[in-house]
Amino acid sequence: MPHSPEDKKRAITRLRRIKGQAEALERAVEEGTDCSALLQQIAALRGAANGLMAEVIDSHLRELFGSEHAATRSADIDADAEIAALMKILRTYLK
């Protein structure tokens, strides 16, 4: 979850873009748009989702392992468990 106001704003902006792309794709399917144009829109939608995933992962890793307050957080987290949980999510996403 993005924690800083800037990270939240970027995530919401990306989500709104994804929503707009999904709505445009739905309209294109309803209108019987050519498959090549649909594939291009699907690729753009996937790229936007991948960008959001990368941004959230970046934010998550910086929150967990960043240098700011590292000593305090290191006592509060189990790094191996956090990495395992993140890898499980990534493996599911990459299937």
Backbone as CSV, one residue per row, in Angstrom:
resi,resn,N_x,N_y,N_z,CA_x,CA_y,CA_z,C_x,C_y,C_z
1,MET,0.847,-1.186,0.000,0.000,0.000,0.000,0.882,1.235,0.000
2,PRO,0.683,2.119,-0.940,1.447,3.368,-0.922,1.110,4.156,0.349
3,HIS,2.132,4.655,1.024,1.900,5.310,2.308,2.009,6.827,2.248
4,SER,2.947,7.340,1.483,3.101,8.792,1.448,1.999,9.395,0.585
5,PRO,1.663,10.654,0.826,0.636,11.309,0.001,0.999,11.305,-1.484
6,GLU,2.288,11.461,-1.791,2.720,11.458,-3.190,2.521,10.076,-3.820
7,ASP,2.873,9.024,-3.061,2.700,7.661,-3.563,1.223,7.337,-3.777
8,LYS,0.380,7.769,-2.854,-1.061,7.537,-2.991,-1.607,8.260,-4.216
9,LYS,-1.169,9.506,-4.406,-1.644,10.281,-5.553,-1.240,9.604,-6.863
10,ARG,0.021,9.132,-6.949,0.477,8.443,-8.161,-0.308,7.144,-8.388
11,ALA,-0.560,6.402,-7.315,-1.305,5.152,-7.447,-2.733,5.417,-7.925
12,ILE,-3.374,6.404,-7.360,-4.749,6.735,-7.763,-4.784,7.222,-9.208
13,THR,-3.796,8.013,-9.602,-3.721,8.472,-10.990,-3.589,7.276,-11.933
14,ARG,-2.728,6.336,-11.580,-2.555,5.136,-12.401,-3.845,4.319,-12.442
15,LEU,-4.506,4.184,-11.299,-5.757,3.416,-11.259,-6.828,4.062,-12.128
16,ARG,-6.910,5.356,-12.106,-7.895,6.049,-12.949,-7.573,5.866,-14.431
17,ARG,-6.285,5.872,-14.753,-5.881,5.631,-16.141,-6.260,4.204,-16.554
18,ILE,-6.006,3.253,-15.671,-6.363,1.860,-15.943,-7.874,1.726,-16.121
19,LYS,-8.622,2.379,-15.255,-10.087,2.348,-15.355,-10.546,2.899,-16.705
20,GLY,-9.961,4.010,-17.121,-10.308,4.597,-18.413,-9.953,3.673,-19.562
21,GLN,-8.800,3.031,-19.463,-8.397,2.091,-20.510,-9.344,0.895,-20.560
22,ALA,-9.751,0.390,-19.399,-10.671,-0.752,-19.353,-12.033,-0.368,-19.940
23,GLU,-12.496,0.822,-19.634,-13.772,1.281,-20.183,-13.683,1.460,-21.693
24,ALA,-12.562,1.989,-22.180,-12.369,2.150,-23.620,-12.305,0.788,-24.309
25,LEU,-11.666,-0.166,-23.667,-11.586,-1.517,-24.222,-12.975,-2.155,-24.290
26,GLU,-13.758,-1.956,-23.242,-15.123,-2.482,-23.241,-15.936,-1.884,-24.392
27,ARG,-15.833,-0.572,-24.576,-16.563,0.076,-25.681,-16.087,-0.462,-27.025
28,ALA,-14.786,-0.665,-27.157,-14.238,-1.171,-28.420,-14.762,-2.568,-28.726
29,VAL,-14.855,-3.413,-27.712,-15.394,-4.763,-27.916,-16.862,-4.676,-28.318
30,GLU,-17.624,-3.836,-27.614,-19.044,-3.678,-27.943,-19.250,-3.176,-29.366
31,GLU,-18.345,-2.333,-29.832,-18.456,-1.753,-31.173,-17.902,-2.664,-32.265
32,GLY,-17.304,-3.776,-31.867,-16.755,-4.696,-32.851,-15.461,-4.214,-33.486
33,THR,-14.657,-3.527,-32.713,-13.382,-3.002,-33.201,-12.479,-4.138,-33.667
34,ASP,-11.667,-3.841,-34.659,-10.727,-4.795,-35.222,-9.832,-5.393,-34.135
35,CYS,-9.505,-6.686,-34.291,-8.715,-7.397,-33.285,-7.351,-6.766,-33.041
36,SER,-6.706,-6.268,-34.070,-5.381,-5.684,-33.862,-5.462,-4.448,-32.968
37,ALA,-6.512,-3.664,-33.139,-6.695,-2.490,-32.278,-7.017,-2.925,-30.847
38,LEU,-7.809,-3.984,-30.693,-8.121,-4.510,-29.365,-6.857,-5.008,-28.673
39,LEU,-6.034,-5.721,-29.421,-4.796,-6.242,-28.840,-3.889,-5.103,-28.380
40,GLN,-3.859,-4.031,-29.142,-3.054,-2.879,-28.764,-3.578,-2.270,-27.462
41,GLN,-4.895,-2.172,-27.337,-5.485,-1.634,-26.115,-5.243,-2.557,-24.924
42,ILE,-5.322,-3.854,-25.148,-5.061,-4.820,-24.077,-3.608,-4.706,-23.613
43,ALA,-2.691,-4.561,-24.559,-1.275,-4.411,-24.211,-1.053,-3.142,-23.390
44,ALA,-1.731,-2.070,-23.757,-1.601,-0.818,-23.006,-2.154,-0.975,-21.593
45,LEU,-3.274,-1.669,-21.480,-3.882,-1.919,-20.172,-2.956,-2.766,-19.304
46,ARG,-2.377,-3.780,-19.899,-1.445,-4.639,-19.159,-0.211,-3.843,-18.726
47,GLY,0.294,-2.995,-19.602,1.431,-2.154,-19.250,1.118,-1.237,-18.082
48,ALA,-0.069,-0.678,-18.081,-0.480,0.203,-16.986,-0.583,-0.576,-15.674
49,ALA,-1.136,-1.775,-15.715,-1.229,-2.613,-14.515,0.166,-3.004,-14.028
50,ASN,1.058,-3.326,-14.961,2.431,-3.668,-14.580,3.132,-2.481,-13.930
51,GLY,2.892,-1.288,-14.464,3.476,-0.087,-13.879,2.986,0.150,-12.463
52,LEU,1.698,-0.070,-12.241,1.136,0.075,-10.907,1.743,-0.963,-9.969
53,MET,1.856,-2.203,-10.437,2.451,-3.256,-9.617,3.872,-2.885,-9.223
54,ALA,4.658,-2.408,-10.174,6.047,-2.032,-9.894,6.112,-0.897,-8.873
55,GLU,5.219,0.069,-9.011,5.219,1.199,-8.093,4.855,0.767,-6.675
56,VAL,3.875,-0.111,-6.541,3.469,-0.586,-5.217,4.573,-1.446,-4.606
57,ILE,5.207,-2.295,-5.413,6.319,-3.102,-4.909,7.440,-2.191,-4.427
58,ASP,7.782,-1.188,-5.213,8.831,-0.248,-4.834,8.513,0.417,-3.501
59,SER,7.291,0.903,-3.369,6.863,1.561,-2.135,6.933,0.597,-0.955
60,HIS,6.477,-0.626,-1.179,6.457,-1.642,-0.119,7.879,-1.965,0.342
61,LEU,8.776,-2.186,-0.609,10.157,-2.519,-0.257,10.848,-1.366,0.453
62,ARG,10.596,-0.153,-0.011,11.205,1.005,0.655,10.677,1.159,2.078
63,GLU,9.404,0.882,2.264,8.809,0.970,3.599,9.407,-0.096,4.522
64,LEU,9.571,-1.299,4.016,10.079,-2.394,4.839,11.569,-2.304,5.111
65,PHE,12.340,-1.989,4.075,13.783,-2.132,4.177,14.557,-0.836,3.984
66,GLY,13.856,0.270,3.844,14.528,1.545,3.620,15.363,1.975,4.808
67,SER,16.275,2.895,4.560,17.206,3.318,5.608,16.534,4.160,6.694
68,GLU,15.466,4.848,6.351,14.790,5.684,7.343,14.135,4.807,8.405
69,HIS,14.492,4.993,9.643,13.955,4.216,10.769,14.271,2.727,10.656
70,ALA,15.345,2.366,9.996,15.680,0.958,9.771,15.873,0.199,11.075
71,ALA,16.493,0.801,12.035,16.745,0.097,13.295,15.447,-0.242,14.002
72,THR,14.508,0.672,13.997,13.217,0.427,14.637,12.442,-0.652,13.903
73,ARG,12.397,-0.557,12.580,11.620,-1.516,11.801,12.233,-2.904,11.826
74,SER,13.558,-2.995,11.837,14.183,-4.312,11.768,13.766,-5.179,12.943
75,ALA,13.500,-4.565,14.083,13.048,-5.334,15.241,11.588,-5.750,15.092
76,ASP,10.837,-4.989,14.308,9.402,-5.235,14.179,9.043,-6.188,13.048
77,ILE,9.952,-6.442,12.097,9.598,-7.272,10.960,10.490,-8.497,10.871
78,ASP,9.948,-9.519,10.287,10.706,-10.723,9.957,10.982,-10.625,8.461
79,ALA,12.202,-10.205,8.108,12.540,-9.943,6.712,12.310,-11.164,5.836
80,ASP,12.692,-12.339,6.300,12.501,-13.547,5.492,11.021,-13.815,5.227
81,ALA,10.188,-13.603,6.217,8.750,-13.816,6.041,8.165,-12.781,5.087
82,GLU,8.618,-11.545,5.190,8.134,-10.492,4.294,8.535,-10.780,2.851
83,ILE,9.774,-11.202,2.658,10.242,-11.536,1.308,9.463,-12.721,0.757
84,ALA,9.238,-13.735,1.579,8.479,-14.908,1.131,7.059,-14.520,0.733
85,ALA,6.434,-13.664,1.513,5.072,-13.224,1.197,5.036,-12.443,-0.112
86,LEU,6.011,-11.557,-0.296,6.074,-10.778,-1.525,6.337,-11.673,-2.726
87,MET,7.226,-12.623,-2.578,7.533,-13.541,-3.681,6.312,-14.391,-4.045
88,LYS,5.533,-14.775,-3.072,4.311,-15.543,-3.346,3.351,-14.718,-4.207
89,ILE,3.214,-13.463,-3.865,2.350,-12.573,-4.649,2.896,-12.422,-6.067
90,LEU,4.203,-12.188,-6.175,4.817,-12.017,-7.497,4.679,-13.264,-8.352
91,ARG,4.877,-14.427,-7.754,4.743,-15.665,-8.532,3.322,-15.850,-9.055
92,THR,2.341,-15.508,-8.227,0.941,-15.581,-8.664,0.695,-14.600,-9.807
93,TYR,1.222,-13.395,-9.673,1.043,-12.354,-10.685,1.696,-12.734,-12.008
94,LEU,2.854,-13.376,-11.942,3.614,-13.687,-13.148,3.140,-14.944,-13.874
95,LYS,2.209,-15.666,-13.315,1.703,-16.888,-13.983,0.998,-16.547,-15.258
